[in-house]
Amino acid sequence: MSRLILTFTDSGAGGLKAARLGDCVVGIEQQFVCGRLPTSSQFDALYAPRAASHGAEPHWLDNLTGGLVEDARGRGLGLIEFCEHFDAVDLWVDPDPNSQLQLAWLLDYLRPHVGVTSRLAILQTDHIIGAQQPIGLTAWQPRLAPIRGDHLEAASAAWTAWRASTPELWFNLLDQGLGALPQLRNSVVALLEELPSHGSGLGATEMQMLALLSAGHVHPYDLFPGHEKPNERQTFGYWETGALLDGLAHCPVPAISGLDEGPFDLVMHEDPDRHQRYKQSWLALTGLGQAIVAGAGDFSQYNPIHRWWGGTELTNDRLWRWDAESRTLIAP
């Protein structure tokens, strides 16, 4: 029986390839926790069959490797058509919010195609797949469960809510039955906590970075989440966290001083001198940063806000907030 494994991080795909659990392993990695979401037409163009006349446009098979993938790329197969070539399609899903959002999108995308959904099974883990040894991944394999209707319903509800133009549908997921996707509820809460807070105008990850700086962690990478690091929040990845730190330091009225380089992008990382200056930056809280940590300052009163939270565009005039103490959503 031919088996395709789909997962949502490059590290997870690498570990699963090393474990040799399937005939083909594909990492589908999209960034959904921040930034503007692709439109439906953009998703269709990315994952539909590629016409010969549109060979230069981005396609989901670009940059993937392996004999089966290269054959599919040569034939311009869409994701649906590629899945139909396998007897079984297994989904290995990390617990972090971005992986959960990708799972919701994928199941919603595949839902109309019974020929594919009938072949799906899922493993939802409490641990990071890419951090495991191949022998450990092999031991997890029996935990795969067939995809049922309640998986598809929960995923569609979550994806619809995340794409909505206000956070209300996402907040309402807390009152819905999400048991088929057990890690999704944690992600719903984690992402609500990244809305500007009622008091500070900052999300939970930004507040955690200020708190760590206040506690004496004075270099940029001290504030990043990671294994055995004081920042345990895993809502955002490496690049997203770097962008948040940029936003706290490089703005009209900063909350953090001393960040000697930026922006936090690939260009900076590829320049050894600039990256070294970044790593050695000696950070400190500004007066605004101190006030925010003390519960007496609001970042949004002094700085422009313009970012995307799912399908919600957040600006100073349209700032949805999260009150962690009462666990309520506050409309603009």
C-alpha positions, 0 to 999 in steps of 0.5 A: 500500500502506497503511503503519503505523509503530509506535515507542516514544518520542514524539520518535521518533514526531515525527521519523517523522511529519516524514519522512512514511514512513507513512500513520500513525505511532503512538508507543506509550510505556510505562515498563517499566524501573522501577516495577511492571509492569501485570498481564495484565488491565491490558494487555488493558483498555488495548489491547483494543477499547473498549466503549461502556460503558467509555469513561472507562477509559484506552485506548491511543488516548487522547491520540494525534492524526491523522485515522486515529487519531481515526477509530479512537478513535471506533470504539474499536478495539483495537491488533490491529484497528487494525494489521489496517487496514494492509497493512504495519506497520513497527517502528522501535526505539531501542537503549535498554533501555526501547524493547527491553522495549517491543519484547519486550512488543509482539511477545509480545502480537502473536505469536498474531495471524498476520494482524498478524505476517505484515505486520510488519517491523523496523528496529533501530538503534544510534542514537536515532530522535528525534535524527535529521533526517527526511532521515536517517530516510528513508535508513534505510528500506531496512534494514527486515527482515521479522519471523520466528519467531526474532524472536517467540521471542526477544521472548517469552522476554525478556518472560517473563523480565522479568515473572518474580518473580526475576531468574534467567530474565533472567540466563539470557538471557545464555546464549540466542540473542538474535541476532534482536534484536541490541540486546536482549543489551546491555539484558539486561546494562544492566538486570542492572547496575541491580540493587543491587550486591554491594558498595554496594547501589546500581545502576550509574546511582546509582553513576555519579551518586556518581562524577560528584559525587565528580569535581566535578559538583556540580549535579543536572543535571550528574549526568543522562545526556544528549547530550555529558554525562559520564553516558553511561548511558542505562538510565533516562530523565529522570524515572526518573533524577530519582527515583533522585537523590531516593532518594540524597538524601532518605532516613534516611541520605543518600549526597548532601546539598544537594538543596534541592527534591523530589520530582522530579515534574511539580508541582515542574517547573511551579513556576519558583521550586522548579525553579530552586532544584532546578537551583541545588542545590549537592550534596556526598557525605555520609560514607556517600556517600564510603564507597560511592565508596571501596568501603567502604559499603553503602547498603542497610545504612542505608536501606530498599529497596523497589522493582520491577525488572521483576517482582521486588520488591526489599526489604532482606529480599529483595535480589537483587544483581549482582556486576559483577566476576564477572558473577554474580547473587547470591540473597538 
